[in-house]
């Protein structure tokens, strides 16, 4: 990120201030979105203990297996300690901290740390209290800086193009399965530099399941296709949902689609700086309820997006966080009638000093594929 360790040391300074306030002596992060945020390290973790260790003062430390020496080299760290297979990394960690004069009364740990790691850390620091470290970092992650915003803008542009390349003229997908569409979409995302691509591809009534797992259901004439997909570009995510219809749309489907599209536009107009996140949820939900489909809108209106595709805070009842510049989140109303139909339309939004805007350019109108 920005090619310098200074970028991350700025975050370190802010987290250390929070550690001082909460009387945390040290923060342990293992491979996760938290480690990505604080260090830029994005290698997936495995059974070998690898940790970035931030004492509230003094040198920043890291411990890892020799296998990862090269990958860890660019992390914002003052002193690296490596272990070999057959050695005990937890004893090494305890010795390393003792040598650096770090006494642990209370330690914050990565909320995604495997239990096997956290239990062994507790074992080598039996007098220490281990707590959830998310609260030290989450308040920073809500507000994206210029570099983060640029990553997500590019991610969303690439996602738009990946969907265009995948759908083609549409007719080619008749007689193919959800799984095949998913494979093609992930391939197109990968070609464009989007990693860890994934999607809900829902043919016909399968779209009534908000998190349907793509399977061998056929895409056929007289059927809708809901595609909710995304991935990450240089560690930052894109998330969008669009809908297609093969042949002449069913009248009820068209009606529901327009209600959802209107709800999305209402959500966008409400999502201005100074409003609460739950105000967006209320406005979207009110429109769907007034149209008689309230019971069929079964989830929150949106979620934060950044290093994680789904991160906090959410656009839901009770969320009083104020919308401020630097926030990025989805707005994704939906109506799901079991066994019959499902519609969800999702845009990824960014809040800046000049207003709130969608990062996707793919049309919001229902794409009807003549066949």
JOUR-V53110 format. One line per field, one symbol per residue. psi: psi as a letter, one per 40 degrees, with the letter a starting at -180 (. if undefined). burial: + if it has 9 or more other C-alpha atoms within 8 Angstrom, else -. A space follows every 10 residues. Layout:
psi: ???
burial: ???
This chain:
psi: heeidddddd dddddddddd defhdihhhi hidddddeee hehhiaehhh ihhhieiaih iihiiddedd dedeigidhi hiiiheihdd ddddddddde fhhhdhhhih eehidddddd dddegdeihh ihededdddd ddhhaddddd dddddddddd dddddddbed deeheiiddd dddddddddd deehifiiih hhhbedeehd fhhhaehihi ifiihhhhia aihfehiihi hiiihhahih dddddddddd dddddddddd gihdiidedd dddddddddd eeedeegeii daiihbdidh iiiigihehe hihiieihii hgiihhhhec ihhhhhihih hadeahiiei ehieihhhhh .
burial: ----+-+++- ++--++-+++ ---+++++++ ++++++++++ ++--+---++ ++++++--++ +++++---+- ----+++--+ +++-----++ -+++-+++-- -+-+++++++ --+---++-+ ++-++--+-+ -+++-+++-- ++++--+++- ++++++++++ -++--+---+ +-++-++++- ++-+++-+++ ---++-++++ +++++++++- -+-+---++- -+++++++++ +++--+++++ +++++++-+- --++-++-++ +-++-+++-+ +++-++++++ +++++++++- --++-++--+ +++++++++- +++++++-+- -+++++++++ ++++++++-- ++++++++++ ++--++-+++ -----+-++- -
